[in-house]
Amino acid sequence: MPRVVSGILLLSSFLTGAVALGYEVVWTHVLGFLVGNTVYAFGLMLFTVLAGLGLGAHIAANHLSSPSRWLPGLTGSQVALGLTVFISLPLWPLIPALFAQGVSGAYNRDLLAMGVLVMARITYVFLHNRRESRTRVLPRYRTYEAHILGITFAVFAAGVMPFLWKYETTFFLAGELLRFLCVFGLLIVPAILMGLSFPLLLNLYSRGSHQVGRRIGTIYAVNTAGTVLGSLAAGFLLLPRLGSGLALRSAGMTNAALGLVFALVLLRQNPSRKWLLPAAAVSLALLLFVPYRGWDIRKVTGTYAYFDPGWRGQQIVFAKEDIQGGLTSVAQIGSIRTLLSNGKFQGDNAEEIITQTRFALIPALFTQQFDRALVIGLGTGNTLRTVAHLPFRRVDAVELAPQVVEAARQWFSDVNDRVFDHDLRVKLSVGDGRNFLLLSRERYDMITIEVTSLWVTGEADLYNREFYELCRSHLSEHGVLQQWVALHHLRTRDLLVILNTAAQVFPHIAFFQGANPGHGLLIASSSPLQPDYARIAAFDEDAKINQDLQLMGLPSMWSLLGELVLYDHSYQQAISSLPAMTGLPRDFSSTDLRPYLEYQVPKGITLSYDTVKPNSEFLQRFRIASFPPELAITNLPSENERNLIFGYIAERRGDFTQALSRFKTVEGPDANRAQREMLRVHDTLPNSVPGTD
């Protein structure tokens, strides 16, 4: 083989490997904000690509086995791959419209797609049998295959499917099947064409050689080097700089250019078809210079999350991509700005501020020392800002996605006060929170975690037993861990597994449910949770913390204890329901080796009912009737302070009769505060509380 040809084939092996892995990186990235970012969505993409590669290799082995077809097949596959990528680009933004119709819409589209596939198979069988019946007698099953297929599908669609809707799993399968159809429809043809290329390169490079093994090893090594470089370049260079759309166009142009090189340099030209090559070159040049407007972010993000219309109607003021966090965007309507990660809500400058402030203040109730704090997950930066209001000597913060930091800095400075830029105590790092702890030797008095929803792939790692053990090893003797638990789109059985997993590591755990019942807070510590009166009284007098409390509509830090649902004894009672409600053993926990939550929580996305209600009802079954005696308040000066505190707690719990009873008994310096709260109760519900006239 001439040295020039050998060099071209080796270079082609390198480039095809680089482009193939580049495609996979970009496809995974794009599908994350188009069809979903669960472990199942990634599995569907991987299945489609591997199936396509295998089918392409099968076609190369069985239909392009003649040496005369190797080079034309390689040339055609590369040009066709480039053209397919270009042609399919306008189809990607159409996918979210399929999810915006809801789960019932997904079912209808699933049924339609299955019907089309069945009809295609029936047509193929009918035509194939008709052709073969002219030369031989067909087996009986072949004669009736088309009829059996049609009848089976009709019975399934009309009789079986409606019956299955009473099961939760049906909703999940309908949603996942829609994801699969979208992924398969977009990726199967490019994957098949990629699968054709490498076997043909192997054949061409080793043809006529006496050292076949050496040549195969060489081309494999070059191809592997290309895949490594391609994956790195796609993730860390092309995506951040070009975006996913231009990255796919660049990869498609590389394939098409390779095909043209093969045609010009290696492929013998047929005189009767000389016009084909210039026509192909002109077509590719036109594709290259066609203006690319990019994707309308309002149309390509958000609908997959909960099968709803997403964020249409809002102005997208910020949209950037990176390999760590995917697509980070900021949607604005009026004065309200919303931070989105892959179309998934992460925070805003409106109502969510109240919830995120709790992520800092509730664990502060039980923090005994204020040396170091750690915030995992930046979001809009509100939680970090609130933690910085506390008297910590040092505050570390970790955020996975660089563009989330950029969005918080540019668009949410009114929420975070840019404490990560101006407060010398705050050190913000870009990286994975779990890895940050693995590499850290520090011990923290408070660790507060604010990450995205648990069903997003990778987030369940922060709810596994090993992560809780890691946090416990990095907490000080009386350190406190706070973790957000979303009660929406979460089945009660999965909530129980979360609570039980934490209980396998921490001996003292409390669970809070605030004004927004869809948000729960898990507070855990190795030591008994003991609020200190003097410390919290000082917080109430702090101007910045008092401003946070006013924003939440609370008169005191003590009011937050009124949101306590479970603690120690009641917590143990709740998790004792695990075997009866789930069939799992009493000591079951989600672990890295058995990632129960990673695979089970996504099943809550497509449920036909709101899970907040059953989760709240379950928690209320075990809610303590009054303040738990095992939760001791230390350094109480007198009974007056106790009555004031318990008045705040009762008021927050909605027990206004008990609140008034407590406030009336307060004397001394706190009497004025008690009187204000009595007026507050009168003004809030004057007709609902006995004895208020």
N, C-alpha and C positions, 0 to 999 in steps of 0.2 A: 504494500500500500504506500503511495507517495506520501512524503513527509507533510506536505501542505494539507492533504486530505485528512491525514491522521490528526494534525493540529486542529483543524476545523471541527472534527468530530469531538475531540477532547474539550475544546472550548464550548461546544454546543452542550455537551454533557454537564459541564459546570453551570452554564447559564440556565438550562432547563431545570436543573435541580434548584438553583437559586430562585427562579421564578415560581416554581411549583410550591416551595415552602412559603414564599412571599404571598402567593395567593391564599394559602391556608391561614396565615396570620391575619391578613386583611379580611378574609371572609369571616373568621371567628370574631374579629373586632366589629364588623358591620352587623353581623347577625345578632350580636349582643344587644344592639338598640333597635333592631327591626323585628326579630321574632322572639327574643327573650334571652336572658342571661342566667338561666338555670343550668344545673348539671345535665339535665335531659336535653336542653337545646344544644349544648356542646356535643353531646353524644350523637345527636341526629346529624350534625354537620360532619363529624368524624366518620360516621357510618356511610354517609353519602359519598364522601371523598374516597374512602377505602374501597367501597363497592365500585365506584367509577374507575379507579386505578386498576382494580382486578379485572373488570370487564374489558377495559382497554387492552390490557396485556393478553387477555383471552382472544380478543379480536386479532391482535397482532400475530399470535401464535397459530390461529386457525384459518385466518382469511388473508393474511399478508405473509405467508410462509415462504413464498417464492422469492428468491434473491432479487428478481427484477422489480419487485414491488416495494422493497425496503426503502429505497431513497424517495420514490414518489409518495409513499405512505408517510414518511417522516416529514417531507416538505408540506404535504397537504394537511397533516395534523397540526403543524405549527401555525400555518396561515389560518386554518379554520379555528384554532384556539383563540388567536388574537381577534378574529372577527366576532366570535361568539361572545367574548368578554365585552367588546364594544357594543354589540347589539343588545346584550342583556342589561347594560347599565340603566337604561330608562325603566326597566321592569322593577328594580329594587324599591324605588319609592312607592310603588303600588301596593306593596305588602301590608303596610299598617292599616289600609282601608279594610282588609279582610278581618283584622282583629277588632276593629272599631265596632263591628256589628254584634259583639257579645258572643258568649259561648253557644247560644242557640244558633247564631249565624255561622259559627265554626262548624257546628253539626251539619247544617244545610250544605255548606261548601264541601265538607268531607264526603257527604253522601253523593253530591254531584260529581266530585272527582272520582270516587270509587265507581260510580255509574259509567263515567267516560272510559275508565280503564277496563271495566268489564265488557263494555260494548266493543272496545278496540280488540280485546282478546277474542270475543265471539266472532267478529269480522275476520280476524286472522285465521281462526280455526276453520271457519266456513270456507274461505278461499283456499286455504291449504288442503283441506279435505277434498274439495272439488277438483283441484289439480291432481292430487295423488290417486283419486278414485278412477281416473282414466287408465291407469296402468296396473292397479292391483286392488284387491278387495281389502277394505279397511277393517280393523278390529271394531267390535260393537261399541266399546267405550269411546272410541274416536268419533263414531257417527253421532253419538248423543251428547258429546262434551259441551257443545254450544248451548243445547237446550238445558242441560243440567246447570250450567253457569248462570243462565238467565233466570231460571226458576229459583235457584239458591239465593241470588242477590235480591230478587223481588220479595221472597219470604223474609230475608234478613232485614230489608229496609222497612217493610210494611208491618211485620209482625214482631220481630225480635227487638229492634232498636227502641221503639216506644216503651217497651217493657223495661229496658235497661236504665231509663232515665231516673228511676227511683233510687239508684245507687250513686254514691258520691264519685266512685271511680270512673263512671261513665263520663262525667263532666271533664275530669282530668284527661281521659283518653281522647275525647273529642278535641280538646285544646292542643294536646301534643300531636295528634294526627294532622291537624291544620299546620302546625309548625313543620312537621315532617314534609308535608306536601309542598310547602313554600321552599324549604331548603332543597329538597330533591329536585323540584322543578328548575331552580336557579343554578344548581351546581353539578347535576349529573352529567350534562353534556361536556362542560369543560373538564370534569374529572376523567371522563372516558378518553378525551383527546390527550390529556396528560399521561394517562396510562399507556397510550399507544407509543409515545415517544421513546421512552427509555429502552424497551425491548428492541426496537428498531435500531437505536444507536448501538446497543450491544452487538447485534447481528452485523452491522456495517463495520464496526471497529475490529471485530475478531474474525471477519471473513478472510479466508485463505491464509491465516497465520498458523505457524507451527507452535506458537506459544499462546494458545487460546486462554489458558488459566491466567497467565500474566496480563494479558490484554484486558480480560474481564475484571481482574482485580484493579488494574489501573483506572479503567473508566468508572468503576464503582467508587474508588477513592476520590476521583475528581468530582463525581456527582455528589458524594457526601459532603465534600468541602463546600460545594455550591449551596447545598441545602442549609448548612450551618450559617454561611455568610448571608444567604437570602433571608432567613428568618430574622437575623439580627438587623439587617439593613431595613427590612420592611417595618419592624417594630420601632426601631429607635431613630431612623432617618426619614423614611418615606411618609409614614403616617403623621408624625408631628409636623412635618414641613409641607406636605402636599395635601393631606387629608385622604380619606379612604377612596373617594371617587377618582382623583387624579392618580393615586397609587395603582388602582386597578387598570386605568388607561395606560399607564407607563408599562405595567407588566404585559398587558395585551399587545402593546406596540413592540415590545421585545420579542415576543413569540412570532408576531407577523414578520418582523425584520429577519429573524432567524430563518423562517421559511423562504424568504426572498433570497437570502444568501445561499441556501441550499440549491434553490432553483438556478441561480446565476452561476455558481461556481461548480457544483457537483452534478446537477441533473442535466442529462443530455436533452437538447431541445429538438422537438419534433417539428420539422419545417412547416407542416400543415397547421401547427398550433402555435406559431410564433406570437400571435396576437395575445395569447393568454397571459404571458408574463408581463408585458407592459400594462395590460388592463388591470392585473392584480396590483401592480405597483402604483398606478394612478388611484385605484380605489383606496388603498391603504394611506396614500398621501392625503386624500380628501378626508378620510377619517381622522387623521392626525390634526388637520387644521380646522376641523369642525369646532366652533366655539363651544366650550364646556361651561355651563352655568352653575354646575354643582347641584347638590340636592337641597330641596326646601326642608330645612330642619323641622319646621312645624308639621310636615307631612310624614316624616320618616322616624318619628320618635314618640314613645309614650303609650301607644295603643296596646302594645303587647302585654304590658304589665298586668292589667286587670281586665283586659278585653273591654275597654271603654274608648270614647273618642280621643283620649289623650289630651294634648295641650294646644289644640287648634284654636285659632282666634286670638292667640297671644303673640306679641311681637318678640322675636328672638333677638336679644341685644348682644348675646355672647355665645359663641359656639366654637370649641376647639377640641381636638382629638389628641389622645396620647395612648400609649400601649398599656399604661398602668390602670387608668380609670375609664378608658373607652371614650365616649363622647360626653363632654361636659358642656352644659348650656345654661343660659339664664333666660327665662321667659318673663315678659313684663306685660301687665295690663293695668293701665292707670299708674298709680304709684306703687303697686305691689309687684315685687320681683320674686321669682321662684328659682331656686337652684335645682337643676336636674342633672342626674348622672345616668347616662344611657336612657334618658327619658323617664327615669324614676325620680320621684320627689325626694329631695334631700333637706329642704328647709326654705324659709322665706323671711321677708322682713315684716311679717304681719303676725298672724295668730300663732305660728309655730314657735315664735320667740318664747312664749309662755311655757310651752312644753320643754324646750331645750334649757331654759333657765333652771328648771327642776333637776336636770341632770347634774347640776353643780351644787345646788343648795340643799337638796335632800341628803346626799352623802355627807355634806358639811355638818349636818346635825350630829353625826356620830364620830366625826374626825376629832381625835384628841390632840394630835400634834400637827403643826402646819409648817413642816420643813420642805417637803417636795411633793408635787402632784404631777400626775400624768394624764393627759387627755388623748385618747385614741380616736381619731376621726375628727377632722376640722369642720366639714360642712360649711355653713355660713359663718362660723366662728363665734356664734353667740355663747355656746357653752364655755369655750376657752375664755371669752371676755368675762363671764361670770366667775369662773374659777380664779381669774386674775384679781377679782375684787376681794377675794379671801386673802388672809395674811400669810400666804406661802412665801418662803424664801426663794424657791425655784419652781417653775412650772415648765414641764416638757410637754410638747404636743407632737403628734405624729399623724401625717395624712398621706394616704397611698398615692393619690393622683396629683401631679403637679398643676394641672389645669384647674382643679378645685381650689387650690391655694390662690391661683391667679384670679379666678372668678370671685372668691371671697375678698381679695384685696381691691379689685376694681369696682365691684357692684354691691358689696355688703359692708362697706366701711361704717355705715350708719348702724349696723347690727353689732359688729365686732370691735369697733373703735380702733381697728388695726393694731391691737395689742401685740400681735406677733412682730410688728415692725418697731413699735415705740416703747414697749415695756421691757426693760433690761432683764427682768426676771424670767421672761418667756423665751424659750428656745423651740422653734418650730423645725421639725425634720420631715423630709419627704421620704416615705418608705412604708413598709408593711409593719403594722403595729405589733403583730406577734413576733416577727423577726427582730423588731426593735427590743422587745423584752428579752428575747433569747440572747442577744448580744450585749445586754446591759448588765451592769453589776450594782445598779442603784436600787435602793429600797424606797418605796413611796408611801406616804401617809394617806393618799387618796389616788385611786385609779378610776377614771370615769370614761366610759366607752360610748361613743355615739357613731355607729356605723349604719350602713344602709340595711334594708330589710333582709331578714334571715334567709329568705328563699333565693336570693341572688347567690350565684355560685361562688364559693370561697368564704362567704360570711359565716357559714355554720362552723367553720374552724374556730371561731371566737366564742362558740357556745359548747364546745366539746370539753370533756373532762380534763384533757391534757392542758388546754388553755387556762382553765380555772386553776389547775395546779401551778402553772407558770405564773399566773397573777399572784397566787398566794405566796409563792417563793420570793416575789418582789415587793410584797407589802411589809411595812414595818410591823412591830409587835401588835399594835392596835389599829393597823391600817384598814381602810374601807374600800371595797370595790363596788362601783355602780355600773349596771348594765341595763340598757334599754331593751325591753321586750315588747314588740308590737303585738297587740291582741287582735288586730284586724287581719283577715286572711290567714289565720293560724288556728288549726283545729285544737280542740281542748286536749286531745291525747298528746299532741306535740308540745303544747304548753306544759303539760305534766312532765314530759321527758326533760324539758329545759329545767324545770324546778328541781326535778329529781337528780339531774346531772350535777347541778351546782351543790346540792346537799351532800353528794358523795365526797366533796372536797372541803366545803366550809361548814363548820359546826353551828354558826349563827347567821341566819338569813332572814331578811324582812322583804316583803313585797308590797309596793305602793301602787295605787291606781288613782290618778289625778282627776282633774275636772274633765279632761278628754278621756273617756273610758277606753279608747282604742290604744292608749299608751300605758304600759306597765313599767315599773322600775324595780329591778332586783338589787338589793343591797346586801352584801356579804362581807363577813369578817371572821378572822380566827378567834377574836375575843368577843365577849358579850357587847352588844350595842348599847352604849350608855351616853345619852345626851348630857352635856354639862351646862348647868344653868348660867353660870357666870359668862362662859364663852358665847352662848347663844344670845344672852342679854346684850352683850357687846355688839353682836351682829345686828341686832334690832336698832341699835343706835348709830350704826355706820351709814353714812349718807348714800353711798353707792348701793349697798345691799338693800337699804330701805327703798331705794328707787326701783330695784328689781322686784321687791315685794309689792309695791304699789302697782307695778305693771301687771302682776299676777292677780291683783285685787285682794291681797292678803294683808292683814294688819301686823303679823308677826311671823318670824321663822317657826315658832311653835305651831302655827296653824298647819304647817306641812305634815305634822304628825297625825293630823286628822285624816290624811289620805292613806294611812297605814291599813293594809288589809290582812296580811299574814305576818306572824312573827313566831319563831321557835316552835311552841307547842301547836299553834294553829297551822303553821307551815307544815309540820310533820303530819298533822291530821290530813291536810290536803294531799300531800304526795303519797300517803298510804292508800289513796284511791287508785294508784297506778295499775296494780295487777287486775283489779276488777274492771277498769275502764279500757284498758289497752291489751290485756293478756300478757303483758311483759312482766318479767320477774321484779321483785321489790327493789333490788339493788341495781336495776338497769340504768345505764347511762350511755349517752352518745359519745363515741370516742373517735380518734383519728383512724383506727383500724376498723371500726364499725361505725361509719358516719351516718347514723340513723337520720339525723336532722337534715343533712345535705340532700337526702333522697325523699324524705317524707314531707317536709315543710312545703315544697312547691305544689303539692297536691291541694293546698288550701287556696290557691289563687283562683281556681275556676269554680269554687263552690257556689251553689245557687242561693245561699243565705249569708247574712252578715255574721261572722264569727264573734264579733264583739259581744253580742248579747249572750250567747251560751257561755262564753268565757267569763263574762262578768257574773252571770248567775252561778257558775261553778265557784268562783272566788268568794262570792257573798255567802255561800253555804258554810264557809269556814271562817268568815270574817269575825274577828273578836268583837264581843258585845261592847266592850269598853277598852280603855287603855290597858295593855297587857301588864300584869304585875312584874313579869320578869324583865321588862324594859325599864330599868331603874334610871331615874333622873338624879344625877349627882349634884352636890353642892347647893341644894335648895335652902335658902335662908330661913323661910318660915312657911306656915300654912297659907298665908296670903298669896305668895308666889305660886304655890301649888294650885290653888283655886284659879288663879289667873290663867295659868298654863292649861289646865284641864278645861277651862271655859273656851279658850281658843280651839282646843282639840274638838270639843263637842260641837262648837259652832261649825267647824269645817266638816264634821261628819254629818251635819244636818240635824243634829239633836238639839234644837233650839231651846227646849224646855230645860234640859240639863245645862246648857250654856248659860242661860239667864240665872239659874240657880247658883252656879259657880261664881259668876260675876258679882252677884249681889252680896256675896260674903267677903269680897276683897276689901281690905282696909289699908290704910297707910299710904306710902308713896305710889302704889300701883292702883289706887282707887280711881284716879282720873282715867287711866287706860281702861279699866273695867267699865266705867260709866260710858265711855265712848263706844265700847263694844255693845253695851246694852242698847244704846241708841241705834247702833248699826243693825242689830237684830230686829228692833222695832220697825225700822225703816224698810228692812228687806222683806219681812213676812209679818206684818202687823196683825193679820187676821188668822194666822196659823198657830200662834203660840199662846197657850193659856196664860192668863194673867198679865197681858201686855197692855190692857186698856188703862 
